[in-house]
Amino acid sequence: MFLQLGVPMPVLQHEFIHPNGKKSRVDFWWPQLGLIVEYDGWGKMEGPQSREAMRRERIRDEMLLARPEVKAIVHLTDADTASPHQLLNRLSRYGLWDDPRNRVRIPVSRRTETLNDLMKTGQAA
C-alpha cells in the first residue's frame, strides 16, 4: 500500500541497538523523518497476557523515543489499513504524503512481483 500511495520507501525491519545492549527491530523506519511505523496485530492485546504485552510495548516505545533520531512512533492496525485514503490521512500527520514527485510508479501487474523481489532480497517483511 505504501507503493500505491507514493510515500517514500521506508527501511524495512530496521534494528536499533540501545545503550543497554537491548535490540529493537521495527517494521518500517523513515530515517529522514525520524518516523517508526509498526503494524500491530491486536491478538497480543487480548487474553491474560495483554497487560504484560502492553507494558512491554510501552517500555520499548520509551526506549526508542529516547533516541535522538526517533521523533515519532505510529502503531497501525487493520482499521488503519482498511483503505489507502485512511492510511494516507494517518501518515500525513507525520510528514508522509501522496506527493507525485515521490510516487514510485509500478504497473499494477508488476506490483506483486516487485514486492516478492523485495522480500527475496530482505528489503520487505
DSSP file (Angstrom, degrees, kcal/mol; ACC not computed):
  #  RESIDUE AA STRUCTURE BP1 BP2  ACC     N-H-->O    O-->H-N    N-H-->O    O-->H-N    TCO  KAPPA ALPHA  PHI   PSI    X-CA   Y-CA   Z-CA
    1    1 A M     >        0   0    0      0, 0.0     4,-2.3     0, 0.0     5,-0.2   0.000 360.0 360.0 360.0 -32.6    0.0    0.0    0.0
    2    2 A F  H  >> +     0   0    0      1,-0.2     5,-1.4     2,-0.2     4,-1.3   0.919 360.0  50.0 -59.3 -42.0    2.9    2.4    0.6
    3    3 A L  H  45S+     0   0    0      1,-0.2   101,-0.5     2,-0.2     3,-0.4   0.917 110.3  49.8 -61.7 -43.2    3.9    2.0   -3.0
    4    4 A Q  H  45S+     0   0    0      1,-0.2    -1,-0.2     2,-0.1    -2,-0.2   0.871 110.9  49.7 -63.1 -37.1    0.4    2.7   -4.2
    5    5 A L  H  <5S-     0   0    0     -4,-2.3    -1,-0.2     2,-0.1    -2,-0.2   0.704 106.9-127.3 -77.4 -19.3    0.3    5.8   -2.0
    6    6 A G  T  <5 +     0   0    0     -4,-1.3    93,-0.4    -3,-0.4    -3,-0.2   0.683  53.1 152.4  82.0  17.5    3.5    7.1   -3.3
    7    7 A V      < -     0   0    0     -5,-1.4    -1,-0.2     1,-0.1    97,-0.2  -0.482  58.4 -85.8 -76.2 153.8    5.1    7.6    0.1
    8    8 A P        -     0   0    0      0, 0.0    -1,-0.1     0, 0.0    95,-0.1  -0.286  53.9 -98.7 -57.3 143.9    8.9    7.4    0.2
    9    9 A M        -     0   0    0     -3,-0.1     2,-0.1     1,-0.1     3,-0.0  -0.466  41.8-140.4 -67.9 129.2   10.1    3.8    0.6
   10   10 A P        -     0   0    0      0, 0.0     2,-0.5     0, 0.0    20,-0.2  -0.362  21.1-101.1 -82.7 167.1   10.9    3.0    4.3
   11   11 A V  E     -A   29   0A   0     18,-3.2    18,-2.1    -2,-0.1     3,-0.5  -0.795  46.0-136.4 -81.2 129.3   13.8    1.0    5.6
   12   12 A L  E    S-A   28   0A   0     -2,-0.5    16,-0.2     1,-0.2    15,-0.1  -0.740  71.0  -2.7 -97.9 138.2   12.2   -2.4    6.5
   13   13 A Q  E    S-     0   0A   0     14,-2.1    -1,-0.2    -2,-0.4    14,-0.2   0.883  82.2-175.1  55.5  44.1   12.9   -4.3    9.7
   14   14 A H  E     -A   26   0A   0     12,-0.6    12,-2.9    -3,-0.5     2,-0.5  -0.485  14.0-142.0 -72.3 139.8   15.5   -1.8   10.9
   15   15 A E  E     -A   25   0A   0     10,-0.2     2,-0.4    -2,-0.2    10,-0.2  -0.911  11.1-163.1-110.0 125.9   17.2   -2.8   14.1
   16   16 A F  E     -A   24   0A   0      8,-3.1     8,-2.6    -2,-0.5     2,-0.6  -0.871   7.2-152.7-101.0 137.4   18.1   -0.3   16.8
   17   17 A I  E     -A   23   0A   0     -2,-0.4     6,-0.2     6,-0.2     5,-0.1  -0.963  16.3-146.7-111.8 121.0   20.7   -1.2   19.5
   18   18 A H    >   -     0   0    0      4,-3.1     3,-2.6    -2,-0.6    46,-0.0  -0.388  27.1-104.6 -85.1 161.2   20.1    0.6   22.7
   19   19 A P  T 3  S+     0   0    0      0, 0.0    -1,-0.1     0, 0.0    -2,-0.0   0.794 121.7  57.9 -55.1 -29.2   22.9    1.8   25.1
   20   20 A N  T 3  S-     0   0    0      2,-0.1     3,-0.1     1,-0.1    -2,-0.0   0.429 121.7-107.5 -82.5   3.2   21.9   -1.1   27.5
   21   21 A G  S <  S+     0   0    0     -3,-2.6    -1,-0.1     1,-0.3     2,-0.0   0.248  76.1 134.9  92.0 -13.6   22.6   -3.6   24.7
   22   22 A K        -     0   0    0     -5,-0.1    -4,-3.1     1,-0.0     2,-0.4  -0.354  45.5-140.6 -68.3 151.1   18.9   -4.4   24.0
   23   23 A K  E     -A   17   0A   0     -6,-0.2     2,-0.4    -3,-0.1    -6,-0.2  -0.904  14.0-168.5-115.8 142.8   17.8   -4.6   20.4
   24   24 A S  E     -A   16   0A   0     -8,-2.6    -8,-3.1    -2,-0.4     2,-0.5  -0.983   5.9-161.1-129.4 120.5   14.5   -3.3   19.0
   25   25 A R  E     -A   15   0A   0     -2,-0.4     2,-0.3   -10,-0.2   -10,-0.2  -0.887  12.4-159.9-101.0 128.4   13.5   -4.3   15.4
   26   26 A V  E     -A   14   0A   0    -12,-2.9   -12,-0.6    -2,-0.5   -13,-0.3  -0.774  20.5-131.9-109.8 154.0   10.9   -2.0   13.9
   27   27 A D  E    S+     0   0A   0     -2,-0.3   -14,-2.1     1,-0.2     2,-0.4   0.957  89.9  10.7 -67.4 -52.1    8.6   -2.8   10.9
   28   28 A F  E     -AB  12  37A   0      9,-1.8     9,-2.4   -16,-0.2     2,-0.4  -0.995  65.2-173.7-135.4 135.6    9.1    0.4    9.0
   29   29 A W  E     -AB  11  36A   0    -18,-2.1   -18,-3.2    -2,-0.4     7,-0.2  -0.987  11.7-171.4-135.1 123.4   11.7    3.2    9.5
   30   30 A W  E >>> - B   0  35A   0      5,-3.0     5,-1.9    -2,-0.4     3,-1.4  -0.865   8.1-176.1-109.3  93.0   11.9    6.6    7.7
   31   31 A P  T 345S+     0   0    0      0, 0.0    -1,-0.2     0, 0.0     3,-0.1   0.841  79.9  61.7 -61.6 -33.5   15.2    8.0    9.0
   32   32 A Q  T 345S+     0   0    0      1,-0.2    -2,-0.0    -3,-0.1    -3,-0.0   0.733 117.4  30.7 -66.1 -20.2   14.7   11.3    7.1
   33   33 A L  T <45S-     0   0    0     -3,-1.4    -1,-0.2     2,-0.1     3,-0.1   0.507 103.5-123.8-110.1 -10.7   11.6   11.9    9.2
   34   34 A G  T  <5 +     0   0    0     -4,-1.4    37,-3.1     1,-0.2    38,-2.0   0.825  63.1 148.9  68.1  30.6   12.6   10.1   12.4
   35   35 A L  E   < -Bc  30  72A   0     -5,-1.9    -5,-3.0    36,-0.2     2,-0.4  -0.861  33.2-170.3-110.5 128.7    9.5    8.1   12.0
   36   36 A I  E     -Bc  29  73A   0     36,-2.4    38,-2.8    -2,-0.5     2,-0.5  -0.943   5.5-167.4-109.4 134.5    8.8    4.5   13.0
   37   37 A V  E     -Bc  28  74A   0     -9,-2.4    -9,-1.8    -2,-0.4     2,-0.4  -0.993   3.2-169.9-122.9 127.8    5.7    2.7   11.9
   38   38 A E  E     - c   0  75A   0     36,-3.0    38,-3.6    -2,-0.5     2,-0.7  -0.938  16.1-144.8-115.0 137.2    4.7   -0.6   13.5
   39   39 A Y  E     - c   0  76A   0     -2,-0.4     2,-0.5    36,-0.2    38,-0.2  -0.905  26.6-158.5-101.5 113.0    1.9   -2.8   12.2
   40   40 A D        -     0   0    0     36,-3.1     2,-0.6    -2,-0.7    38,-0.3  -0.791  17.2-150.2-103.1 129.4    0.3   -4.3   15.2
   41   41 A G    >   -     0   0    0     -2,-0.5     3,-1.2    36,-0.1     4,-0.2  -0.851  15.7-147.3 -86.5 125.4   -1.8   -7.5   15.4
   42   42 A W  G >  S+     0   0    0     -2,-0.6     3,-1.3     1,-0.3    -1,-0.1   0.475  80.5  92.0 -79.7   1.2   -4.1   -6.9   18.3
   43   43 A G  G >  S+     0   0    0      1,-0.3     3,-1.4     2,-0.2    -1,-0.3   0.847  81.6  59.1 -59.4 -32.4   -4.2  -10.6   19.3
   44   44 A K  G <  S+     0   0    0     -3,-1.2    -1,-0.3     1,-0.3     9,-0.2   0.687  99.7  57.8 -70.6 -15.8   -1.3   -9.8   21.6
   45   45 A M  G <  S+     0   0    0     -3,-1.3     2,-0.3    -4,-0.2    -1,-0.3   0.293  97.0  77.4 -96.7   9.8   -3.5   -7.3   23.4
   46   46 A E  S <  S+     0   0    0     -3,-1.4     3,-0.4    -4,-0.1    -3,-0.0  -0.850  79.3  22.8-116.1 154.2   -6.2   -9.9   24.2
   47   47 A G  S >  S-     0   0    0     -2,-0.3     3,-1.6     1,-0.2     4,-0.3  -0.280 107.4 -41.0  89.9-174.9   -6.3  -12.5   26.9
   48   48 A P  T 3  S+     0   0    0      0, 0.0     3,-0.3     0, 0.0     4,-0.3   0.737 133.4  51.9 -65.9 -24.6   -4.5  -12.9   30.2
   49   49 A Q  T 3> S+     0   0    0     -3,-0.4     4,-2.5     1,-0.2     5,-0.2   0.386  79.7  99.7 -91.6   5.8   -1.1  -11.7   28.9
   50   50 A S  H <> S+     0   0    0     -3,-1.6     4,-2.5     1,-0.2     5,-0.2   0.886  79.9  51.2 -62.8 -40.6   -2.5   -8.4   27.4
   51   51 A R  H  > S+     0   0    0     -3,-0.3     4,-2.0    -4,-0.3    -1,-0.2   0.919 113.0  46.1 -62.5 -42.6   -1.5   -6.2   30.4
   52   52 A E  H  > S+     0   0    0     -4,-0.3     4,-2.5     2,-0.2    -2,-0.2   0.892 111.4  52.2 -66.9 -39.8    2.1   -7.6   30.2
   53   53 A A  H  X S+     0   0    0     -4,-2.5     4,-2.2    -9,-0.2    -2,-0.2   0.906 110.8  47.4 -63.0 -41.6    2.2   -7.1   26.4
   54   54 A M  H  X S+     0   0    0     -4,-2.5     4,-2.2     2,-0.2    -1,-0.2   0.885 111.2  51.4 -67.0 -38.3    1.1   -3.5   26.7
   55   55 A R  H  X S+     0   0    0     -4,-2.0     4,-2.2    -5,-0.2    -2,-0.2   0.930 111.3  47.0 -63.6 -46.0    3.7   -2.9   29.4
   56   56 A R  H  X S+     0   0    0     -4,-2.5     4,-2.5     1,-0.2    -2,-0.2   0.893 112.0  50.9 -63.2 -40.3    6.5   -4.3   27.3
   57   57 A E  H  X S+     0   0    0     -4,-2.2     4,-2.7     2,-0.2    -1,-0.2   0.901 109.7  50.1 -64.9 -40.4    5.4   -2.3   24.3
   58   58 A R  H  X S+     0   0    0     -4,-2.2     4,-2.4     2,-0.2    -2,-0.2   0.919 111.4  47.9 -63.8 -43.9    5.3    0.9   26.3
   59   59 A I  H  X S+     0   0    0     -4,-2.2     4,-2.2     2,-0.2    -2,-0.2   0.922 112.8  49.2 -62.8 -44.0    8.8    0.3   27.6
   60   60 A R  H  X S+     0   0    0     -4,-2.5     4,-2.4     1,-0.2    -2,-0.2   0.928 111.1  49.2 -61.5 -46.4   10.1   -0.5   24.1
   61   61 A D  H  X S+     0   0    0     -4,-2.7     4,-3.0     1,-0.2    -1,-0.2   0.904 110.1  51.4 -60.4 -41.8    8.5    2.7   22.7
   62   62 A E  H  X S+     0   0    0     -4,-2.4     4,-1.1     1,-0.2    -1,-0.2   0.895 109.7  49.6 -63.3 -39.7   10.0    4.8   25.5
   63   63 A M  H  < S+     0   0    0     -4,-2.2     4,-0.4     2,-0.2    -1,-0.2   0.914 113.8  45.9 -64.6 -42.1   13.5    3.3   24.7
   64   64 A L  H >< S+     0   0    0     -4,-2.4     3,-1.4     1,-0.2     6,-0.3   0.921 111.5  50.7 -66.8 -43.9   13.0    4.1   21.0
   65   65 A L  H 3< S+     0   0    0     -4,-3.0    -1,-0.2     1,-0.3    -2,-0.2   0.697  99.4  66.4 -69.5 -17.8   11.7    7.6   21.7
   66   66 A A  T 3< S+     0   0    0     -4,-1.1    -1,-0.3    -5,-0.2    -2,-0.2   0.661  81.9  94.9 -74.6 -15.2   14.7    8.3   23.9
   67   67 A R  S X  S-     0   0    0     -3,-1.4     3,-1.2    -4,-0.4   -49,-0.0  -0.593  80.1-134.1 -76.5 136.2   16.9    8.0   20.9
   68   68 A P  T 3  S+     0   0    0      0, 0.0    -1,-0.1     0, 0.0    -3,-0.0   0.789 102.9  55.8 -64.0 -26.9   17.6   11.4   19.3
   69   69 A E  T 3  S+     0   0    0     -5,-0.1     2,-0.6     2,-0.0    -4,-0.1   0.645  91.8  82.1 -81.3 -13.0   17.0   10.2   15.8
   70   70 A V    <   +     0   0    0     -3,-1.2   -35,-0.2    -6,-0.3   -36,-0.1  -0.829  44.9 164.6 -97.6 119.2   13.4    8.9   16.6
   71   71 A K        +     0   0    0    -37,-3.1     2,-0.3    -2,-0.6   -36,-0.2   0.745  64.0   3.2-101.3 -31.5   10.8   11.6   16.6
   72   72 A A  E     -c   35   0A   0    -38,-2.0   -36,-2.4    22,-0.1     2,-0.4  -0.997  50.6-151.5-157.1 152.0    7.6    9.5   16.5
   73   73 A I  E     -c   36   0A   0     -2,-0.3     2,-0.5   -38,-0.2   -36,-0.2  -0.999  14.3-165.9-126.1 128.1    6.2    6.0   16.6
   74   74 A V  E     -c   37   0A   0    -38,-2.8   -36,-3.0    -2,-0.4     2,-0.7  -0.964   6.8-155.1-115.8 127.4    2.9    5.2   14.9
   75   75 A H  E     -c   38   0A   0     -2,-0.5     2,-0.3   -38,-0.2   -36,-0.2  -0.905  15.0-162.7-102.2 115.1    1.2    1.9   15.6
   76   76 A L  E     -c   39   0A   0    -38,-3.6   -36,-3.1    -2,-0.7     2,-0.2  -0.698   6.8-172.5 -96.7 149.6   -1.1    0.9   12.7
   77   77 A T    >>  -     0   0    0     -2,-0.3     4,-1.2   -38,-0.2     3,-0.6  -0.730  46.4 -86.7-126.0 178.5   -3.9   -1.7   13.0
   78   78 A D  T 34 S+     0   0    0    -38,-0.3     3,-0.4     1,-0.2     4,-0.2   0.868 126.7  59.0 -54.4 -38.0   -6.2   -3.4   10.4
   79   79 A A  T >4 S+     0   0    0      1,-0.2     3,-1.0     2,-0.2     4,-0.3   0.870 102.9  52.4 -62.3 -36.7   -8.6   -0.4   10.8
   80   80 A D  T <4 S+     0   0    0     -3,-0.6     3,-0.4     1,-0.2    -1,-0.2   0.794 112.8  44.1 -69.4 -27.8   -5.8    2.0    9.7
   81   81 A T  T 3< S+     0   0    0     -4,-1.2    -1,-0.2    -3,-0.4    -2,-0.2   0.235  80.4 104.0-102.4  13.6   -5.1    0.0    6.6
   82   82 A A  S <  S+     0   0    0     -3,-1.0    -1,-0.2    -4,-0.2    -2,-0.1   0.825  94.4  13.7 -64.3 -31.0   -8.7   -0.6    5.6
   83   83 A S  S  > S-     0   0    0     -3,-0.4     4,-2.2    -4,-0.3     5,-0.2  -0.998  70.3-128.1-144.8 146.0   -8.4    2.0    2.9
   84   84 A P  H  > S+     0   0    0      0, 0.0     4,-2.8     0, 0.0     5,-0.2   0.888 111.4  55.0 -57.6 -39.0   -5.5    3.8    1.2
   85   85 A H  H  > S+     0   0    0      1,-0.2     4,-2.3     2,-0.2     5,-0.2   0.916 108.4  47.5 -61.8 -43.7   -7.1    7.1    1.9
   86   86 A Q  H  > S+     0   0    0      2,-0.2     4,-2.0     1,-0.2    -1,-0.2   0.908 113.3  47.9 -64.5 -42.7   -7.4    6.4    5.6
   87   87 A L  H  X S+     0   0    0     -4,-2.2     4,-2.6     2,-0.2     5,-0.2   0.919 111.1  50.9 -64.5 -43.6   -3.8    5.2    5.8
   88   88 A L  H  X S+     0   0    0     -4,-2.8     4,-2.4     1,-0.2    -2,-0.2   0.906 109.0  51.5 -61.7 -42.1   -2.6    8.3    3.9
   89   89 A N  H  X S+     0   0    0     -4,-2.3     4,-0.7    -5,-0.2    -1,-0.2   0.914 112.1  46.9 -60.1 -42.6   -4.5   10.6    6.3
   90   90 A R  H >< S+     0   0    0     -4,-2.0     3,-0.6     1,-0.2    -2,-0.2   0.931 116.8  41.8 -66.1 -45.8   -3.0    8.9    9.3
   91   91 A L  H ><>S+     0   0    0     -4,-2.6     3,-2.0     1,-0.2     5,-1.6   0.785 101.4  69.2 -75.1 -27.4    0.6    9.0    8.0
   92   92 A S  H ><5S+     0   0    0     -4,-2.4     3,-1.3     1,-0.3    -1,-0.2   0.772  87.4  68.0 -64.7 -23.6    0.4   12.5    6.5
   93   93 A R  T <<5S+     0   0    0     -4,-0.7    -1,-0.3    -3,-0.6    -2,-0.2   0.702 102.9  46.7 -64.3 -18.1    0.3   13.8   10.1
   94   94 A Y  T < 5S-     0   0    0     -3,-2.0    -1,-0.2     2,-0.2    -2,-0.2   0.216 131.8 -85.6-112.1  12.7    3.9   12.7   10.5
   95   95 A G  T < 5S+     0   0    0     -3,-1.3     2,-0.5     1,-0.3    -3,-0.2   0.396  91.5 117.8 102.9  -3.6    5.3   14.1    7.2
   96   96 A L      < +     0   0    0     -5,-1.6    -1,-0.3    -8,-0.1     2,-0.3  -0.830  37.5 158.7 -95.8 134.9    4.5   11.3    4.7
   97   97 A W        -     0   0    0     -2,-0.5     2,-1.6   -91,-0.1     5,-0.1  -0.949  52.4 -93.6-150.0 168.1    2.1   12.3    2.0
   98   98 A D        +     0   0    0     -2,-0.3   -92,-0.1   -91,-0.1   -91,-0.1  -0.649  54.0 164.7 -87.2  83.0    1.0   11.5   -1.5
   99   99 A D    >>  -     0   0    0     -2,-1.6     3,-2.3   -93,-0.4     4,-0.9  -0.906  36.4-144.0-103.2 118.1    3.4   13.7   -3.4
  100  100 A P  T 34 S+     0   0    0      0, 0.0     3,-0.4     0, 0.0    -1,-0.1   0.779  99.9  62.9 -55.1 -26.5    3.5   12.8   -7.1
  101  101 A R  T 34 S+     0   0    0      1,-0.2   -95,-0.0    -3,-0.0    -3,-0.0   0.773 108.9  41.1 -68.7 -23.8    7.3   13.7   -7.1
  102  102 A N  T <4 S+     0   0    0     -3,-2.3    -1,-0.2   -96,-0.1   -96,-0.1   0.525  87.6 124.1 -96.8  -8.2    7.8   10.9   -4.6
  103  103 A R     <  -     0   0    0     -4,-0.9     2,-0.7    -3,-0.4   -99,-0.1  -0.280  55.9-142.9 -62.9 131.5    5.5    8.4   -6.2
  104  104 A V        -     0   0    0   -101,-0.5     2,-0.9   -97,-0.2   -98,-0.1  -0.860  18.5-147.5 -90.3 115.5    7.0    5.0   -7.2
  105  105 A R        +     0   0    0     -2,-0.7  -101,-0.1   -99,-0.1  -102,-0.0  -0.764  30.2 159.8 -94.5 108.9    5.3    4.2  -10.5
  106  106 A I        -     0   0    0     -2,-0.9     5,-0.1  -103,-0.1    -2,-0.1  -0.994  43.1-115.2-126.7 123.3    4.9    0.4  -10.8
  107  107 A P    >>  -     0   0    0      0, 0.0     3,-2.0     0, 0.0     4,-0.9  -0.265  29.8-115.2 -56.3 145.0    2.3   -1.0  -13.2
  108  108 A V  H >> S+     0   0    0      1,-0.3     3,-0.9     2,-0.2     4,-0.6   0.862 115.4  56.9 -51.5 -41.5   -0.4   -2.9  -11.4
  109  109 A S  H 34 S+     0   0    0      1,-0.2     4,-0.4     2,-0.1    -1,-0.3   0.728 110.1  45.6 -65.9 -20.4    0.6   -6.2  -13.0
  110  110 A R  H <> S+     0   0    0     -3,-2.0     4,-3.0     2,-0.1    -1,-0.2   0.538  87.6  87.5 -98.9  -7.9    4.2   -5.8  -11.6
  111  111 A R  H <X S+     0   0    0     -3,-0.9     4,-2.5    -4,-0.9     5,-0.2   0.924  92.0  44.4 -60.4 -46.1    3.3   -4.7   -8.0
  112  112 A T  H  X S+     0   0    0     -4,-0.6     4,-2.4     2,-0.2    -1,-0.2   0.927 115.2  48.6 -64.7 -43.7    3.1   -8.3   -6.7
  113  113 A E  H  > S+     0   0    0     -4,-0.4     4,-2.4     1,-0.2    -2,-0.2   0.919 111.5  50.3 -61.8 -42.9    6.3   -9.3   -8.5
  114  114 A T  H  X S+     0   0    0     -4,-3.0     4,-2.3     2,-0.2    -2,-0.2   0.918 110.9  48.0 -63.3 -43.9    8.1   -6.3   -7.2
  115  115 A L  H  X S+     0   0    0     -4,-2.5     4,-2.2     1,-0.2    -1,-0.2   0.888 110.9  51.7 -64.2 -38.3    7.1   -6.9   -3.6
  116  116 A N  H  X S+     0   0    0     -4,-2.4     4,-2.1     2,-0.2    -2,-0.2   0.907 108.7  51.2 -63.5 -40.6    8.1  -10.5   -4.0
  117  117 A D  H  X S+     0   0    0     -4,-2.4     4,-1.7     1,-0.2    -2,-0.2   0.910 109.2  50.9 -61.3 -42.5   11.5   -9.4   -5.2
  118  118 A L  H  <>S+     0   0    0     -4,-2.3     5,-2.6     1,-0.2     6,-0.9   0.902 109.3  50.7 -61.4 -40.6   11.9   -7.1   -2.2
  119  119 A M  H ><5S+     0   0    0     -4,-2.2     3,-1.0     4,-0.2    -1,-0.2   0.894 107.7  53.2 -66.1 -38.4   11.0  -10.0    0.1
  120  120 A K  H 3<5S+     0   0    0     -4,-2.1    -1,-0.2     1,-0.2    -2,-0.2   0.858 111.0  46.4 -63.7 -34.9   13.7  -12.2   -1.6
  121  121 A T  T 3<5S-     0   0    0     -4,-1.7    -1,-0.2    -5,-0.1    -2,-0.2   0.448 117.7-112.0 -89.0   0.8   16.3   -9.5   -1.1
  122  122 A G  T < 5S+     0   0    0     -3,-1.0    -3,-0.2    -4,-0.4    -2,-0.1   0.634  87.9 115.0  81.7  13.5   15.3   -9.0    2.6
  123  123 A Q  S   <S+     0   0    0     -5,-2.6     2,-0.3    -6,-0.2    -4,-0.2   0.503  71.3  49.3 -93.9  -4.5   14.0   -5.5    1.9
  124  124 A A              0   0    0     -6,-0.9    -2,-0.1    -8,-0.1  -113,-0.0  -0.955 360.0 360.0-132.3 152.5   10.4   -6.3    2.8
  125  125 A A              0   0    0     -2,-0.3    -1,-0.1   -98,-0.1    -6,-0.0   0.360 360.0 360.0-122.6 360.0    8.8   -8.1    5.6
